[in-house]
Amino acid sequence: MSSAALEVIARKAPGFRADIGLVLGSGMGEFADQVLEQIAFPYADLPGFEQSGVSGHAGRLVVGRLGKVRVAVLQGRIHYYERGDAAAMKVPIETLQGLGCRTLILTNAAGSLMPEVGPGGLMMLSDHINCVQASPLFGIATNKRFVDMAGAYDAGLRRQLKAQADRLGIDLHEGVYAWLAGPQFETPAEIRALRVLGIDAVGMSTVPDVILARYFSMKVLAVSAITNMGAGMSDEQLSHEHTIAQMSVAAEKLTRLLIAFLDSQS
């Protein structure tokens, strides 16, 4: 299906090639407004791209440039909990690879399990635990499916992002992310168990995207925008509306950080 999507893109943006792909999570959609000379494609126009049913996900592919870097931005993603398919993002990420992307930057909204990192904070991912134990590579009948996930979050890119955060005076924490299926939030008991396992942030996305990116030989950089503390760690009433409301502070910092990072890649 990615070839069909690439044909649609080529008709409207002939010859376009991207350096870096980005996947924008809940509340980060406005980042795409920063893209210059942009051409936008609704997911409905791209074969194999599915529209998320979650508010805060616009459902568009935006291509253009940020500074001198050519980017392809997925403005929203479909989640495993929407129909139980870990491979739902396979065509969009394969399309980014087909456009030339060798690096994929992922963002998400997440709950913090670190008492010192509260709502509005940023956490760069150093590793993950796939608690769902589902894979977007199920059913692939070649040995390429046996993807090495050691070093999945590129150490060089993480150093560069941290350097930009330090330069801007933005606190950028680092930690291990756990993927749970959702759509319900975790129980306090689940959060306590995850903390024992060494988890620093928890969410309902990203891990399938990382697996796909590694399958397509792309380097990965991922950042969680912290919108809440894990269940039982505060008096917050958790809801998707709460997540979106808490994104504004983190989204502003993450937008500035990503733009600085992309400028440094020029």
Residue pairs with C-beta under 8 A, 6 or more apart in sequence:
1 47
1 48
1 91
2 48
2 91
2 94
2 95
2 97
2 98
3 98
4 47
4 48
5 46
5 47
5 48
5 49
5 91
5 92
5 95
5 98
6 95
6 98
6 99
8 41
8 45
8 46
8 47
9 16
9 41
9 46
9 61
9 63
9 95
9 99
10 16
12 39
12 41
13 39
13 63
16 39
16 63
16 70
16 99
17 70
17 99
17 100
18 63
18 70
18 71
18 72
18 96
18 99
18 100
18 101
19 69
19 70
19 71
19 100
19 101
19 102
19 103
19 265
20 69
20 70
20 71
20 72
20 101
20 102
20 103
20 104
20 105
20 262
20 265
21 71
21 72
21 73
21 74
21 93
21 96
21 97
21 99
21 101
21 103
21 104
21 105
21 218
22 31
22 71
22 72
22 73
22 74
22 104
22 105
22 106
22 107
22 258
23 74
23 77
23 89
23 92
23 93
23 104
23 105
23 106
23 107
23 209
24 31
24 32
24 73
24 74
24 75
24 76
24 77
24 107
25 77
25 106
25 107
25 108
25 109
25 205
25 206
25 225
26 54
26 56
26 57
26 108
26 109
26 240
26 243
26 244
26 247
27 56
27 109
27 225
27 227
27 243
27 244
27 247
27 248
27 250
27 251
28 107
28 225
28 247
28 251
28 254
28 255
29 56
29 57
29 58
29 75
29 76
30 251
30 255
31 73
31 107
31 251
31 254
31 255
31 258
32 38
32 40
32 58
32 60
32 62
32 73
32 75
34 66
34 255
34 259
35 62
35 63
35 64
35 65
35 66
35 71
35 73
36 64
36 65
36 66
37 64
37 65
38 62
38 63
38 64
39 62
39 63
39 64
40 60
40 61
40 62
40 63
41 60
41 61
41 62
41 63
42 59
42 60
43 49
43 50
43 51
43 59
43 60
43 61
43 76
44 51
44 59
46 61
46 92
46 95
47 91
48 90
48 91
48 92
48 95
49 59
49 61
49 91
49 92
49 95
50 78
50 88
51 59
51 76
51 78
52 59
52 76
52 77
52 78
52 79
52 82
53 82
54 76
54 79
54 82
54 240
55 240
55 244
56 76
56 240
56 243
56 244
56 247
57 75
57 76
57 77
58 75
58 76
59 75
59 76
60 75
60 76
61 72
61 73
61 74
61 75
61 92
61 95
62 72
62 73
62 75
63 70
63 71
63 72
63 73
63 99
64 70
64 71
65 71
66 259
66 262
66 263
67 259
67 262
67 263
67 266
68 266
69 262
69 263
69 265
69 266
70 100
71 262
72 95
72 96
72 99
72 101
74 92
74 96
77 89
77 92
77 205
77 209
78 88
78 89
79 88
79 182
79 183
79 204
79 205
80 86
80 88
80 132
80 134
80 181
80 182
80 204
80 205
80 208
81 181
81 182
81 183
81 204
82 88
86 132
86 134
86 135
86 136
86 138
86 208
87 136
87 137
87 138
87 139
87 208
87 212
88 136
88 208
89 136
89 208
89 209
89 212
90 136
90 212
93 104
93 209
93 212
93 213
93 216
93 218
94 212
94 216
96 104
96 218
97 216
97 217
97 218
101 218
102 217
102 218
102 219
103 154
103 157
103 218
103 219
103 220
103 221
104 209
104 213
104 218
104 219
104 220
104 221
105 220
105 221
105 222
105 223
105 258
105 261
106 206
106 209
106 210
106 213
106 220
106 221
106 222
106 223
107 222
107 223
107 224
107 225
107 254
107 258
108 203
108 205
108 206
108 222
108 223
108 224
108 225
109 203
109 224
109 225
109 227
109 243
109 247
109 250
110 123
110 177
110 201
110 202
110 203
110 224
110 225
110 226
110 227
111 185
111 186
111 191
111 201
111 202
111 203
111 226
111 227
111 228
111 229
111 230
111 231
111 238
112 118
112 119
112 121
112 123
112 200
112 201
112 226
112 228
112 229
112 230
112 233
113 191
113 194
113 195
113 199
113 200
113 201
113 202
113 229
113 230
113 233
114 123
114 173
114 175
114 200
114 201
115 229
115 233
116 173
117 123
117 173
117 175
117 200
117 201
117 226
118 226
118 229
119 226
119 227
119 228
119 229
119 246
119 249
119 250
120 226
120 246
120 249
120 250
120 253
121 171
121 173
121 226
121 250
122 165
122 170
122 171
122 172
122 173
122 223
122 224
122 225
122 226
122 250
122 253
122 254
122 257
123 172
123 173
123 174
123 175
123 177
123 200
123 201
123 223
123 224
123 226
124 158
124 161
124 162
124 172
124 173
124 174
124 175
124 221
124 222
124 223
124 224
125 153
125 174
125 175
125 176
125 177
125 201
125 206
125 222
125 223
125 224
126 153
126 158
126 174
126 175
126 176
127 152
127 153
127 176
127 177
128 152
128 153
128 176
128 177
128 178
128 179
128 206
128 207
128 210
129 176
129 177
129 178
129 179
129 197
129 199
130 179
130 207
130 211
131 178
131 179
131 180
131 181
131 194
132 179
132 180
132 181
132 207
134 181
134 208
135 208
135 211
136 208
136 211
136 212
136 215
137 145
137 147
137 211
137 212
137 215
144 215
145 215
147 211
147 214
147 215
148 214
149 210
149 211
149 214
152 210
152 214
152 220
153 210
153 220
153 221
153 222
154 219
154 220
154 221
157 219
157 220
157 221
158 174
158 221
160 261
160 264
161 172
161 221
161 223
161 257
161 261
162 172
162 174
163 264
164 257
164 260
164 261
164 264
165 171
165 172
165 257
166 172
167 260
168 256
168 257
168 260
170 253
170 256
170 257
172 223
172 257
173 200
175 199
175 200
175 201
176 198
176 199
176 200
176 201
177 199
177 200
177 201
177 202
177 203
177 206
177 207
177 222
177 224
178 194
178 197
178 199
178 201
178 202
178 203
179 203
179 204
179 205
179 206
179 207
179 208
180 186
180 190
180 202
180 203
180 204
181 204
182 204
183 204
185 231
185 238
186 194
186 202
186 230
186 231
187 231
187 232
188 230
188 231
188 232
189 232
190 231
191 202
191 230
191 231
191 232
191 233
192 232
194 202
194 230
195 230
201 224
201 226
202 230
203 224
206 222
206 224
210 220
210 222
213 219
213 220
214 220
223 254
223 257
223 258
225 247
225 250
225 251
225 254
226 250
227 242
227 243
227 246
227 247
227 250
228 234
228 236
228 238
228 242
228 243
228 246
229 236
231 238
236 242
